[in-house]
Amino acid sequence: MLRSRVCRTSPAYGFGWLIGEIHDQPLYVHTGDNPGYMFLQRHRPSAEARVILLTNDETTDIYTPAMQLLEAAVSSCRVAGQARKSTRTYL
């Protein structure tokens, strides 16, 4: 669950980014939308993992898959025993 690093009851906000923690590690989230479109970016610098999702359907749930992809990326780094630098996966 996303927790704020500043206030434990709600995520902090800084220059358009939600700033919180997940599994006691920093997590940065930025969202955006216009009618018919959605954008979500989640970045976990401690694991060198970032997920960016774009959709042209504003009714699509992009939050759940974004978290699943981020957790999968972090888990794969843990299994390898080290952070993989300059590794990119595009779907």
C-alpha positions in Angstrom: 0.0 0.0 0.0 1.2 3.5 -0.9 2.2 5.5 2.2 3.3 9.1 2.4 6.8 9.8 3.5 5.7 13.0 5.2 2.2 12.3 6.5 1.1 8.7 7.1 -2.5 9.4 6.3 -2.2 10.6 2.7 0.5 10.7 0.0 2.6 13.9 -0.2 2.6 16.0 -3.3 5.5 17.7 -5.0 5.5 19.5 -8.3 2.9 17.2 -9.8 4.3 14.0 -8.3 2.7 12.0 -5.5 5.5 11.0 -3.2 5.1 8.0 -0.9 6.5 4.7 0.2 5.8 1.1 -0.7 7.5 -1.7 1.3 9.5 1.1 3.1 11.0 2.3 -0.2 10.3 5.6 -1.9 7.7 5.6 -4.7 6.9 8.5 -7.1 3.6 8.6 -9.0 2.5 11.0 -11.7 -0.9 10.9 -13.4 -2.7 12.8 -16.1 -5.8 12.7 -18.1 -7.8 14.5 -20.7 -11.3 13.4 -21.9 -10.7 10.1 -23.6 -7.1 9.6 -22.4 -5.2 8.6 -19.3 -1.5 8.5 -18.3 0.2 7.0 -15.3 3.9 6.8 -14.3 5.2 5.0 -11.3 8.9 5.2 -10.4 10.8 3.4 -7.7 14.4 4.7 -7.8 15.7 2.3 -5.2 15.0 -0.6 -7.6 15.7 1.4 -10.7 12.2 0.5 -11.9 9.7 2.7 -13.8 6.3 1.9 -15.3 4.6 4.2 -17.8 1.1 3.4 -19.1 -0.9 5.4 -21.7 -4.4 4.6 -22.8 -6.9 6.2 -25.1 -9.8 4.9 -23.0 -10.5 6.9 -19.8 -12.6 4.0 -18.3 -9.7 1.6 -18.3 -8.1 0.7 -14.9 -4.4 1.5 -15.4 -3.5 1.6 -11.7 -3.8 -2.1 -11.0 -1.6 -3.3 -13.9 0.9 -0.5 -13.2 1.4 -1.7 -9.7 1.6 -5.3 -10.8 4.2 -4.5 -13.5 6.3 -2.4 -11.0 6.2 -5.2 -8.4 7.2 -7.7 -11.1 10.2 -5.5 -12.1 11.3 -5.1 -8.5 11.0 -8.8 -7.9 13.0 -9.7 -10.9 15.8 -7.4 -9.7 15.7 -9.1 -6.2 15.9 -12.6 -7.8 18.9 -11.5 -9.9 20.6 -10.3 -6.6 21.3 -6.9 -8.0 19.7 -4.0 -9.7 20.0 -4.3 -13.5 21.2 -1.0 -14.9 20.1 0.2 -18.4 17.6 -2.6 -18.8 14.4 -1.6 -20.6 11.3 -3.6 -21.4 8.7 -2.2 -23.7 5.2 -3.8 -24.0 
